[in-house]
């Protein structure tokens, strides 16, 4: 689940040049081998193995340089040891997410043995009862793929905004998994996706959107004291359609168990702020 992005959609396999097609074949072979490996285990074991791989095989590599630099910018008061602890926890979580991709169909909220909790559900119920469209905004916390799963289990009407994977073979697999485990309607970024979002919100439905990634078409906003390109899509939709923006976040409770916490709707800007924004 992702916010709309300016990145190009994945190419169709039939239109790919031979060199790129071979590269995508190799990438897909590695990806599906990893998924197949994690399918050999139960979800808790797969999650634990993924966490071990993240902490021990990826955290010490140069892949951590950017994360370490960003953490130092975000938390200048923390020393090197504290930054390292956060970095290892990040890789642990990412590894667990990879292990859990093979078992998304095992994660449920309304089940005999639920792996999901939802806190402050009354905020969603009140938003839906208003008859207005609802935009749920969140970020890539814990395993972000469980948010549409909770929405499916609660029979939320609407769709999930997704950014397709660059590799078309991997993307086809992801679309199938997301359609089976989460909300059935996946809304791609772009003009066609935007039209569908408008249509659903006007019907009073719900759009799930992750908004914590850089958006090249966004606006500059201060983030930890630094200007960052941030999406303005939820705010623009709320101003245009009068829909409700409902924030929330997902946390890992331990292993492959999660809690989604909802917060009060973000109030719309005052008339004075609306006028200032429209005059820019």
PyMOL commands that set and color helices and strands:
alter all, ss='L'
color gray80, all
select helices_A, chain A and resi 13-15+18-39+43-58+62-74+80-101+104-106+121-129+146-153+168-181+191-202+233-241+271-278
alter helices_A, ss='H'
color red, helices_A
select strands_A, chain A and resi 116-119+134-138+158-162+186-188+206-210+219-223+226-230+244-252+258-262
alter strands_A, ss='S'
color yellow, strands_A
deselect
rebuild
show_as cartoon
